[in-house]
């Protein structure tokens, strides 16, 4: 049975990365029990906050 599509209001960010760099990053993520998305969200979070403050002006 097909899954129901969730009404998510999210956008996606894509980056270009060398295949061997991606393999290394995936290995590190697996070893540390974390997802790539979690790392990226954590790293860009301060800039998102600053951007929201700029938009509030």
C-alpha positions in Angstrom: 0.0 0.0 0.0 1.4 3.4 -0.9 2.4 5.7 1.9 0.5 8.8 2.6 2.4 11.9 1.6 3.1 14.1 4.6 2.4 17.8 4.3 5.8 19.0 5.2 6.8 22.6 4.5 10.5 22.0 4.1 13.0 23.0 1.5 16.1 21.1 0.6 19.7 22.3 0.3 22.0 20.5 -2.1 25.8 20.6 -2.1 28.4 19.3 -4.5 30.9 17.0 -2.8 33.6 14.7 -4.2 32.6 11.0 -4.0 35.5 10.0 -1.8 34.7 13.0 0.6 31.1 11.8 0.8 32.2 8.3 1.6 34.6 9.6 4.4 31.9 11.8 5.8 29.3 9.0 5.8 31.9 6.7 7.6 32.4 9.4 10.3 28.6 9.9 10.7 28.0 6.1 11.1 30.9 5.8 13.6 29.4 8.7 15.6 25.8 7.6 15.3 24.6 10.9 13.7 23.1 11.7 10.3 24.6 14.1 7.7 21.5 16.2 8.0 21.9 16.6 11.7 25.5 17.8 11.2 24.5 20.3 8.5 21.6 21.7 10.4 23.7 22.1 13.5 26.5 23.9 11.6 24.2 26.3 9.7 21.9 27.0 12.7 23.7 30.2 13.9 23.5 31.7 10.4 19.8 30.9 10.2 19.2 32.8 13.4 21.2 35.7 12.1 19.3 35.7 8.9 16.0 35.7 10.7 17.0 38.7 12.7 18.0 40.5 9.4 14.5 39.7 8.0 12.8 41.0 11.0 14.2 44.5 10.4 
